[in-house]
Amino acid sequence: MTSVPMQRSTARRSTVSGLLILLCASLPAYSDPAQRCSALTGLPGTRLGEASARVVSATLNAPSAGQPPPMGAPPWVSGLPALPEHCEITGVMRERVGTDGQRYAVRFHMRLPTAWNGRFLFQGGGGTNGIVGDATGVLQPGMPVAVVRGFAVISTDTGHDNALNVDPARQGNIAFAHDYEARLEYAEKALDSVATAGKAIVAEFYGRKAAHNYFAGCSNGGREGMVFAQRFPAQFDGILAAAPAFAVPRAALAEAHDAQVFAQLARQTDPAPGAEPDLSRGFSDRDLALVAEAIDQSCDALDGLSDGMVQDFRHCTTARVWPALQRRVCLAGKTETCLSSLQVAALTLSMNGPHDSRGQALYADWPWDPGMAAMGWRVWKLGITGRMPAINTMLGSPALSGLFLTPPRDVAATPSAGLAFQLGFDFDRDAPQIFATAPGFPRSSWDLVGAQSADLAAFAAHGGRLIVPHGGADPIFSINDTIRWWENVNRAAGGHAADFVRVFPVPGMNHCTGGPATDQFDALEPLVRWVETGRAPRSIPARAGPMSPFPGRSRPLCPYPSIARYRSGNVEAASSFACEVPIG
């Protein structure tokens, strides 16, 4: 007669054997990583969720040293970090000839580390995309990239190539927007297909699906994250959507508004009949420093400490800052120690955002933040004298004329042509075209590219979690707009939006990074913890980088509507602050 212990032992052996059989059945045909990697080139498109999809190359890369950014690259372009052993993949789908005669395709790039943590991450793009991306999962400065953490990572150009799909007479590399299908790919279609293909490749290489799927991006990458949460809510468990460009057609109106405001200031302060206005001459660096001083004097102490950071940005309004600005207006001629009344008027007009002739707001207003004196604010709004036109004109004007207006306009790909378009823009006549359709363009740019729906019910029901960091001194997407969206979501969710989406303002930070801010923070780790353990982030630790005015300073980033309020102790340490909701 068999004893009970022997029966249990036999049962355990049977269970283990069964699990081993299942595990072996789920593994790829090759156990060697190099063989498993190279075998991916033979995958049929039907296995990738898109019949036209194919893996172009698949190579197992040995661990590598980091690489610096290309010579002459702008400061926001980083080099390639040191990477672990991984299978690197390039792929393509939906190759076609567009209505403009150009060849288009959706291209994607993947890195699959052999030391996998069981997770998949989609790396968002930037600007109007057109670059396939490095598929490393780059996050905030100073933070380890996702592939080094063990994530399988994918990136994509969303259906057009900045090096190939170019027409100098039609906005240069935004010429793709004259082809409706390319607009559709950029806005949403490529995102869904690439996410599906990436998940399939992960399952093929590792022999099982990812346990959890994540998205992370900033700017247009943040918009893409919002598209997933709103239109494809089951694709990702956790989404990190920083400084989201989810109202970018409206924000492009604000860029045109700024161009007109600062061009008028340039003409008034440095008149040269017939010459193109130089926006950068409207404010010197010293002028912007005076503005920052006025903001600090008016708003810095609202959070309990004067430290060069305005935590309580909601109460740093024009009405509060105006008296301090007026005290800095020159009593006689303009000098470097004071501001002209024209400068104060122009800056106030810019901060109030664009309006039509009836006074209807076309985009959000902006909070006053000392980060306005940082280079990351200047380069967007004003440019650098003799070196660089305003990014608002270089990128914003082509995007508005080619991608956001329907039908698109033909504007040459030069800074002068772009500025001329912005200066001639009529906010009564032209602004409604971001909501328009036309023959061959059945959906408006707002419907395609905008992603400001307050209905996240499907995403929340899926168990999705969303974190939205946003800089208080972002010069292109106003944090006020993001906050108003969150409040709309909160109303739609019956006051329970914080159960699945949290906005984390970053005082002083410019667009995605930079400024007098604690812009070095890891928002992915708390997102993973929220998704996988249910522990919602009550704060995110953040540190100021070496280029900030206060290197090494730490602060907690607090979920809106709370702010970091000083309690006691070391003023440079996050432990001296607590997240509290301000009164009023």
C-alpha positions in Angstrom: 0.0 0.0 0.0 1.4 3.4 -1.0 2.0 5.8 1.8 0.5 9.3 1.7 3.9 11.0 1.5 4.8 8.9 -1.5 1.5 9.8 -3.2 2.3 13.5 -2.7 5.8 13.0 -4.0 4.5 11.3 -7.1 1.9 14.0 -7.6 4.6 16.7 -7.3 6.8 14.9 -9.8 3.9 14.7 -12.2 3.1 18.3 -11.8 6.7 19.4 -12.3 7.0 17.1 -15.4 3.8 18.7 -16.8 5.1 22.2 -16.3 8.4 21.3 -17.9 6.5 19.9 -20.9 4.5 23.1 -21.2 7.6 25.3 -20.8 9.5 23.4 -23.5 6.5 23.5 -25.8 6.4 27.3 -25.4 10.1 27.8 -26.1 11.3 28.8 -29.6 12.8 26.1 -31.7 16.3 27.3 -31.0 17.6 27.8 -27.4 20.7 29.7 -28.5 19.9 33.5 -28.5 21.7 34.1 -31.8 19.7 31.4 -33.5 16.5 32.6 -32.0 17.3 36.2 -33.1 18.2 35.3 -36.7 15.1 33.1 -37.0 12.9 36.2 -36.6 13.7 37.3 -40.1 11.6 34.4 -41.4 8.4 35.4 -39.5 5.4 35.8 -41.8 3.4 39.0 -41.5 0.3 37.1 -40.3 2.3 36.3 -37.2 2.9 40.0 -36.6 -0.7 41.1 -36.9 -0.1 42.8 -40.2 0.1 40.9 -43.5 2.6 43.4 -45.0 4.9 43.4 -42.0 8.4 41.8 -42.2 11.5 41.7 -40.2 14.3 43.2 -42.3 17.2 42.3 -40.1 17.8 40.6 -36.8 21.3 40.5 -35.2 22.5 39.5 -31.7 24.7 42.3 -30.4 27.3 41.8 -27.8 27.4 44.2 -24.8 28.6 47.5 -26.0 30.2 50.7 -24.7 28.4 54.0 -24.8 28.7 56.4 -27.8 28.7 60.2 -27.7 26.1 62.2 -29.6 27.1 63.1 -33.2 29.4 66.0 -33.7 27.5 69.3 -33.8 24.3 67.7 -32.5 22.0 70.1 -30.5 22.2 69.8 -26.7 18.9 67.8 -26.4 20.3 65.0 -28.6 21.9 62.3 -26.5 24.4 59.6 -27.5 23.8 55.9 -27.3 24.3 54.5 -23.8 26.2 51.3 -23.0 23.9 48.4 -23.9 23.7 44.8 -22.7 23.7 41.8 -25.0 20.5 42.0 -27.1 18.8 41.0 -30.3 18.5 44.1 -32.5 15.7 44.1 -35.1 14.6 46.4 -37.9 11.3 45.9 -39.6 8.9 47.5 -42.0 5.2 47.3 -42.9 2.7 48.9 -45.3 5.2 50.0 -48.0 3.3 52.1 -50.6 3.4 55.0 -53.0 1.5 58.1 -51.7 -0.9 60.4 -53.5 2.1 62.8 -53.8 4.2 60.2 -55.6 6.6 59.6 -52.7 7.3 56.2 -51.3 6.2 55.6 -47.7 6.5 52.8 -45.2 6.1 52.2 -41.5 9.5 51.3 -40.1 10.3 50.0 -36.6 13.3 49.2 -34.5 13.6 46.8 -31.6 16.1 45.7 -28.9 15.4 42.5 -27.1 17.9 41.9 -24.2 18.8 38.3 -23.5 18.6 39.2 -19.7 14.9 40.0 -20.0 12.8 41.3 -17.2 9.5 40.0 -18.7 8.3 43.5 -19.8 7.7 45.2 -23.1 8.1 49.0 -23.6 7.0 51.1 -26.6 9.3 54.2 -26.8 7.4 57.3 -28.0 8.6 59.6 -30.8 9.2 63.3 -30.9 8.2 66.3 -33.0 6.5 65.0 -36.2 8.5 61.8 -36.0 10.0 60.6 -39.3 12.9 59.0 -37.3 12.8 55.4 -36.5 14.3 55.9 -33.0 17.1 54.1 -31.2 14.8 51.7 -29.3 16.7 52.1 -26.0 13.8 53.4 -23.9 15.5 56.7 -23.1 13.8 58.6 -20.2 14.8 61.7 -18.2 18.4 62.8 -18.2 20.6 60.8 -15.7 18.2 57.9 -15.7 19.1 54.4 -17.0 17.4 53.5 -20.3 14.7 50.8 -20.3 16.7 48.2 -22.3 19.5 48.4 -19.7 16.8 47.6 -17.1 15.8 44.5 -19.0 12.8 45.8 -21.0 12.3 44.7 -24.6 11.9 48.1 -26.4 10.4 49.2 -29.7 10.4 52.5 -31.6 9.0 53.7 -34.9 9.0 56.5 -37.4 5.1 56.2 -37.7 5.1 55.9 -41.5 7.4 58.5 -43.0 11.1 59.2 -43.3 12.5 62.7 -42.7 15.4 61.8 -45.0 13.3 60.6 -47.9 9.8 62.1 -47.7 11.0 65.7 -48.3 9.7 68.5 -50.5 11.4 71.9 -50.1 8.3 73.6 -51.6 6.0 71.9 -49.1 7.3 72.3 -45.6 10.4 70.1 -46.2 10.2 66.9 -44.1 6.6 67.7 -43.1 5.6 67.2 -46.7 4.2 63.8 -45.7 1.2 65.7 -44.2 -0.1 66.5 -47.8 -0.8 62.7 -48.1 -3.8 61.8 -46.0 -2.8 58.2 -45.4 0.6 59.4 -44.0 -1.3 61.8 -41.7 -3.4 58.8 -40.5 -0.3 56.7 -39.9 1.4 59.4 -37.9 -1.7 60.2 -35.9 -2.7 56.7 -34.8 -2.7 53.8 -37.2 1.1 53.1 -37.1 1.1 53.2 -33.3 -1.5 50.4 -33.0 0.1 48.2 -35.6 3.7 48.6 -34.4 2.6 47.9 -30.8 0.9 44.7 -32.0 3.9 43.6 -34.1 6.3 44.3 -31.2 4.3 42.2 -28.8 4.3 39.3 -31.3 8.1 39.5 -31.8 8.6 39.5 -28.1 6.5 36.3 -27.8 8.4 34.7 -30.7 11.9 35.5 -29.3 11.3 34.7 -25.6 8.8 31.9 -26.1 6.1 33.8 -24.1 4.2 37.0 -24.0 5.4 39.9 -21.9 3.9 39.8 -18.4 3.2 43.6 -18.6 3.3 46.1 -21.5 4.3 49.8 -21.1 4.6 53.0 -23.1 6.9 55.9 -22.4 7.3 59.2 -24.3 7.5 62.9 -24.0 6.1 65.7 -26.2 4.7 64.0 -29.3 5.6 60.8 -27.5 3.3 62.0 -24.7 0.5 62.5 -27.3 1.1 59.0 -28.5 0.6 57.7 -25.0 -2.7 59.6 -24.8 -3.8 58.1 -28.1 -3.2 54.6 -26.7 -5.1 55.4 -23.5 -8.0 56.9 -25.4 -8.2 54.9 -28.7 -6.4 51.6 -28.0 -6.9 51.2 -24.3 -6.1 47.5 -24.1 -2.6 47.8 -25.7 -0.8 48.9 -22.5 -1.0 48.3 -18.8 1.0 51.4 -17.9 1.6 54.7 -19.9 4.1 57.4 -19.1 3.0 60.4 -21.1 5.2 63.4 -20.3 4.4 67.0 -21.5 1.8 65.5 -23.9 1.3 67.2 -27.3 -2.3 66.1 -27.1 -3.6 69.5 -28.1 -0.8 70.3 -30.6 -3.0 71.8 -33.3 -4.2 74.4 -30.8 -0.7 74.8 -29.4 0.5 75.6 -32.9 -2.0 78.5 -32.9 -0.2 79.7 -29.8 3.1 79.5 -31.6 1.7 81.7 -34.4 0.3 84.1 -31.8 3.8 84.3 -30.1 5.4 85.0 -33.4 3.1 87.9 -34.1 3.5 89.3 -30.5 7.3 89.1 -30.5 7.7 90.3 -34.1 5.7 93.4 -33.2 7.9 93.9 -30.1 11.0 93.6 -32.3 9.7 96.1 -34.8 8.9 98.6 -32.0 12.2 98.2 -30.2 14.5 97.8 -33.2 12.7 99.3 -36.2 14.3 98.6 -39.6 11.8 99.3 -42.4 11.4 96.3 -44.7 13.6 94.0 -42.7 12.4 90.7 -41.4 11.8 91.1 -37.6 14.3 89.2 -35.4 12.2 87.8 -32.5 15.3 87.0 -30.5 16.0 90.8 -30.0 12.8 91.3 -28.1 14.4 90.2 -24.8 18.0 89.8 -23.8 19.0 87.1 -21.3 19.3 89.8 -18.7 15.7 91.0 -19.5 14.4 87.5 -18.9 16.4 87.3 -15.7 14.5 90.4 -14.5 11.2 88.6 -15.4 12.3 85.6 -13.3 13.1 87.9 -10.4 9.6 89.4 -10.6 8.1 85.9 -10.6 10.2 84.8 -7.6 9.3 87.9 -5.7 5.6 87.4 -6.4 5.2 83.6 -6.1 8.2 81.8 -4.7 7.2 81.9 -1.1 3.7 80.6 -1.7 5.0 77.1 -1.0 6.6 78.1 2.3 10.2 78.6 1.1 11.9 81.1 -1.2 14.2 78.8 -3.1 14.0 79.9 -6.8 11.2 77.3 -7.5 7.5 78.1 -7.7 5.7 75.0 -6.5 2.3 76.6 -6.3 2.1 77.5 -9.9 -1.7 77.7 -10.0 -1.7 80.8 -7.9 1.2 82.4 -9.9 -1.1 84.4 -12.1 -0.7 87.5 -14.2 -2.6 89.5 -11.6 -0.1 88.4 -8.9 3.0 89.0 -11.0 2.0 92.2 -12.7 2.8 94.6 -9.9 6.4 93.2 -9.6 6.8 93.5 -13.4 5.7 97.1 -13.2 8.2 97.9 -10.5 10.9 96.8 -13.0 9.7 99.0 -15.9 12.3 101.7 -16.9 11.5 105.2 -15.7 13.6 106.7 -18.5 15.3 105.0 -21.4 15.7 101.2 -21.6 18.8 99.8 -19.8 19.9 96.3 -18.8 18.6 97.0 -15.3 15.0 97.4 -16.2 12.3 96.3 -18.6 10.5 98.5 -21.1 6.7 98.8 -20.9 6.5 97.3 -24.4 8.3 94.2 -23.2 6.0 93.8 -20.2 2.9 94.2 -22.4 4.2 91.8 -25.1 5.1 89.1 -22.5 1.7 89.4 -20.8 -0.1 89.1 -24.2 2.0 86.0 -24.9 1.2 84.4 -21.5 -2.5 85.0 -21.9 -2.5 82.7 -25.0 -4.1 83.2 -28.4 -7.7 84.6 -28.9 -9.8 85.4 -31.9 -11.4 88.8 -32.4 -14.4 87.9 -30.3 -12.1 87.2 -27.3 -12.6 83.4 -27.5 -9.5 81.5 -26.3 -7.9 79.3 -28.9 -5.5 77.6 -26.5 -4.6 77.7 -22.9 -2.9 80.5 -20.9 0.5 79.9 -19.2 1.6 80.0 -15.6 4.4 82.4 -14.7 7.5 80.4 -13.8 11.2 81.5 -13.3 12.1 78.8 -15.8 11.1 81.4 -18.4 14.6 82.8 -18.0 16.2 79.5 -19.1 17.7 78.7 -22.5 15.1 76.0 -23.0 12.3 78.6 -22.9 14.2 81.2 -25.1 15.0 78.8 -27.9 11.4 77.9 -28.4 9.8 81.3 -28.1 12.5 83.7 -29.3 15.5 82.0 -30.7 19.2 82.9 -30.2 20.4 86.1 -31.9 22.6 85.3 -34.9 22.6 81.5 -34.2 19.1 80.0 -34.2 15.6 81.1 -35.1 12.8 80.4 -32.7 11.8 76.7 -32.7 8.2 77.9 -32.7 8.9 79.1 -36.2 11.3 76.3 -37.4 9.0 73.5 -36.3 5.7 75.1 -35.4 5.0 77.0 -38.6 5.6 74.0 -41.0 3.5 71.8 -38.7 0.6 74.3 -38.6 0.6 75.0 -42.3 1.2 71.5 -43.6 -0.1 69.1 -40.9 -2.8 70.9 -38.8 -4.6 73.0 -41.4 -7.0 71.2 -43.8 -6.5 71.4 -46.6 -2.7 71.9 -46.1 -1.0 75.0 -47.5 2.2 75.0 -49.6 4.9 76.8 -47.7 8.6 76.7 -48.5 10.9 75.0 -46.0 12.8 78.1 -44.9 12.7 80.0 -41.6 11.8 83.2 -43.5 8.8 81.6 -45.3 7.7 79.9 -42.0 7.8 83.2 -40.2 6.0 85.0 -43.0 3.2 82.4 -42.8 2.9 82.9 -39.0 2.8 86.7 -39.3 0.1 86.5 -41.9 -2.0 84.0 -40.0 -5.6 85.2 -39.3 -7.0 83.8 -36.1 -10.6 84.4 -37.3 -10.2 83.1 -40.9 -7.5 80.5 -40.6 -7.7 79.0 -37.1 -11.0 77.1 -37.7 -9.2 75.0 -40.4 -7.7 72.8 -37.7 -11.2 71.5 -37.3 -12.0 71.3 -41.0 -12.2 68.4 -43.5 -11.7 68.6 -47.3 -11.8 66.3 -50.3 -9.2 63.6 -49.7 -9.0 64.6 -46.0 -12.1 63.0 -44.4 -10.9 63.7 -40.8 -9.7 67.0 -39.4 -6.3 67.4 -37.8 -7.9 68.0 -34.5 -9.8 64.6 -34.8 -6.7 62.8 -36.0 -3.8 64.4 -34.0 -5.6 65.8 -31.0 -6.1 63.4 -28.1 -7.8 65.3 -25.3 -10.7 63.1 -24.6 -11.7 63.0 -20.9 -13.2 59.5 -21.3 -10.6 57.0 -20.0 -13.2 54.5 -18.8 -12.1 51.7 -21.1 -8.4 52.3 -20.1 -9.3 52.3 -16.4 -11.5 49.2 -16.8 -8.5 47.4 -18.5 -6.5 48.2 -15.3 -4.4 50.8 -17.1 -2.4 53.3 -15.1 -1.2 56.7 -16.5 1.5 59.1 -15.2 1.8 62.5 -16.7 4.9 64.6 -15.8 4.9 68.2 -17.1 7.2 71.2 -16.7 5.9 74.3 -15.1 8.0 76.4 -17.6 7.2 74.3 -20.7 7.3 76.9 -23.6 5.3 74.9 -26.1 2.6 72.9 -24.2 1.1 74.8 -21.3 0.8 72.8 -18.1 -2.4 74.7 -17.5 -3.9 72.9 -20.5 -2.8 69.5 -19.0 -4.3 70.4 -15.6 -7.6 71.4 -17.1 -7.7 68.1 -19.1 -7.1 66.2 -15.8 -9.9 68.1 -14.1 -12.2 67.1 -17.0 -11.1 63.5 -16.6 -11.7 63.7 -12.8 -15.3 65.0 -13.4 -16.0 62.3 -15.9 -14.7 59.7 -13.4 -16.8 61.0 -10.6 -13.9 62.5 -8.7 -11.8 59.3 -8.9 -9.4 60.1 -11.7 -6.4 59.7 -9.3 -7.2 56.0 -9.1 -5.8 55.6 -12.6 -4.1 58.8 -13.8 -1.9 61.3 -12.0 -0.3 64.5 -13.3 3.1 65.4 -11.7 4.1 69.1 -12.3 7.8 69.7 -12.4 8.4 73.4 -11.3 10.9 75.3 -13.4 11.3 72.5 -16.1 11.1 73.5 -19.7 10.0 71.2 -22.5 10.6 67.6 -21.3 13.9 68.7 -19.6 16.1 71.6 -18.6 15.5 74.8 -16.7 15.9 75.6 -13.0 14.3 72.3 -12.1 14.7 68.9 -10.5 14.4 67.4 -14.0 16.2 64.1 -13.2 13.6 61.6 -12.0 12.5 58.1 -12.7 8.7 58.0 -13.5 8.9 54.5 -15.0 9.7 52.7 -11.8 6.7 54.1 -9.9 4.5 53.4 -12.9 5.6 49.7 -12.9 5.0 49.5 -9.2 1.5 51.0 -9.6 0.6 48.6 -12.3 2.1 45.5 -10.8 1.5 46.0 -7.1 -1.3 48.5 -7.0 0.7 51.0 -5.0 -0.1 54.4 -6.5 2.7 57.0 -6.4 2.2 59.6 -3.7 5.3 61.4 -4.9 8.3 60.9 -7.3 11.9 61.6 -6.1 13.6 64.2 -8.3 17.0 65.8 -8.4 18.5 68.8 -10.1 21.3 68.1 -12.6 24.7 69.6 -12.9 23.6 72.3 -15.3 20.9 73.7 -13.1 21.3 76.7 -10.8 21.2 74.3 -7.8 23.0 71.0 -8.7 22.2 68.1 -6.5 19.1 69.7 -5.0 16.3 67.1 -4.4 12.5 67.6 -4.3 9.5 65.4 -4.3 7.3 65.7 -7.4 3.8 65.8 -6.1 0.6 64.6 -7.9 -1.7 67.5 -8.7 -3.4 69.2 -6.9 -0.8 68.8 -4.2 2.5 70.7 -4.1 5.8 70.2 -2.4 5.5 72.4 0.8 8.6 73.1 3.0 8.2 71.7 6.5 11.6 71.9 8.2 15.2 70.8 7.8 17.7 71.0 5.0 16.3 73.2 2.3 18.2 71.3 -0.4 16.7 67.9 0.6 13.4 66.3 -0.5 13.0 64.9 3.0 12.3 68.5 4.2 9.1 68.7 2.1 5.7 67.1 2.1 3.1 66.9 -0.6 0.1 69.0 0.5 -2.9 70.5 -1.3 -2.7 74.3 -1.1 -5.6 76.2 0.3 -7.7 78.3 -2.0 
